[in-house]
Amino acid sequence: MTQADLLSTNDVRDRFSKAMSAMYQTEVPQYGTLLELVESVNQETLSQQPELHRRLEAQGELARLSVERHGAIRVGTADELFMLRRLFAVMGMYPVGYYDLSEAGVPVHSTAFRPIDDDALAMNPFRVFTSLLRLELIESEALRQRSEDILAKRDIFTPGARELIERHETQGGLTSEEADQFVKEALETFRWHQDATVDLDTYQALHDEHRLIADVVCFRGPHINHLTPRTLDIDEVQRRMPEMGMNPKAVIEGPPRRECPILLRQTSFKALEESIRFAGDAQGTHTARFGEIEQRGVALTPKGRALYDQLLNEGREQTAGLDNDAHQTVMDNVFVKFPDNDEAMRREGLAYFHYHLTAAGQAAKESAGRDIEALIEQGLVEAQPITYEDFLPVSAAGIFQSNLGGGQNEAYAGNANRDAFEEALGAQVTDELSLYAERENASKAKVLASLKG
């Protein structure tokens, strides 16, 4: 077998993300309604803002908009996380970033499996926010031991998935036929099951400790708890959700609405209450799966992120209990300190940009200078914002809490443990800011190399 016989990891990821979207739409019909709403808002936004349409097309963002999704799952053991890393590698997805959600009273820590290089992101930027349950944070020793015993008995991967992961690692990829079988087998890990693996009393005890613990421990696998399309106007989606029969969460998470979006804004419709059959045939309900929407902006530098975090904390001190309109008004007022202009953000070193030659720059290669700022002023080089591909821990926790009944436990806070997470993962997570810096620096180097002729 030659490399030419093997499918690229980008193609495997594309097939898997589309199959997962189809599966989730069958499981959660409101997700299909959400996709229709987001598509409608996106098309209207592009029609009303031709400059945005031009910019997204120039950046290669337009083509990926309709396929862009992120999912979220939660696993219970180090072995499960370790195997998931190998599974996602088949699709060219790697662990980026460490997120400590215990700071927000949620007993998990997380990473995002996603593609890394520009071509992979342009084709399909599918990403999965993956959380590992922090069993050591459960206060009751008896409950902690019971959870460990339950999790030790399950295998969330099919034998076929395990075999194809090993085959990918051995032969350096999968054929098209093998990739189709891999997608089929891997989907079983993320499928919803209405049968719990525990009795109702055990479920209730774990639920009373924290709803998320019950969600992770009491089922056969880490069912996908949401898939998230990307919108160009999250405020309009939030406004229209009730008209479409969806109950939106109280506030949009993240920064306020801006002319030049930064980082990530997220909202969701409330989690579904679903019928569950427990061991012993008792009937009950469980709430975990929901619909989420995101709007992405430019990635921020460490300096920009520090300013964002400062302003976010200022805003959060003033917004407790407010509805979305009042919340956004407060955040608007607080964030006036953050420049709402691409050029200002670039000059002040607050955000990352991709540099490329303009048509005039291509024509003036021989006579152009070497100073990037001068080249920009002369119209020979253009700087375009680099899209933020990652997540925000405060926003993620806010989404979790709003869909798990708002429960949190302050006793969990202050327990970041990146070393333990990476040990369970079997690899180091990549620092997301270093990836953006590398992309920016590489684009500058490419511009200057082009000018050498």
C-alpha angles and dihedrals in degrees: 000000000000130000088254088067092057126087118234117253087240090062092047090051092048092052093046096048092050092047091049091049090052092048094048092048088056092047096043110028091187087067088067090052089050091053090052091050094049092047091051094049092046093052092048091048093051091048092050095044110045091170090057089049091052094047095048091048092050091050094049089243097119096066094052096044096086095048098039114120140151126200134195132216137170125213131193109214142041090240091056092050091046092053092045089058089057092045094052091047087066085065096044093255120139135185111268124179134359118245122192106201093173085084087070095044096263114126099226141084122208153188135197119241107210145139115275114194125075097248092050092049092048093053098047123337094196110164134179122208102215124194130193117210114241099223090174089067093061104107098209111077091202092051091046091052092046090053092050091050093050094048093047090063098057134079112198094191127075118233087244092056092050091049094050093047089055091046091052090052093046100046098030097247145356132272118241091260092048090048091055090051091046091054090051093049096042093051089064089068090060100038122119118247123195092201116085119212093223138057122261094257092055091046091050093050092052091042091054090053091051131325092229091058090056090048093054101040106037103059138066095251148350098286112202102261096196144355117209128209120201120244132192093215114033093172090061092047090051090050094050100043095089089052087058094050096261125128107220124210114259099259140015109250123229132024123351126262111290141177087237107035119219131203113327140328120193140183135163146191114252120274120269121249103228132191115249132191111213128203107281090038095272113152125223144135137260131197119206116107122083144152121260134189128196139193117200130208138173122318113248128225120233088267092050093044091052090053091046092051091048093051093042091055091048090052095045090056089061103038106060110135096003123134119243097267093051091042092053092047091056092046091048090055094046095047095055083096090066112078112246096204128089094221093048091049090049096048092047092049094241099127142029123251139189114228125209139161117264121221088266089051092052090053095047099048097125097048099037121111129231102244111104095206092050091047090053092050089051091052092244097113129038127201117211125189116258110231117242106243099182142066143263118233096213091050093046091051090048091054091047093049096046090054097042096053096273092280120158137158118218089201088073093059125108096028105117111159111174092163092058091046093052091046089055091045093051091226142057118265116239117245106244095211091056089056092055092046090051092050092049094047092046091053091051091049091050091052092051092045090052090053090057086069 
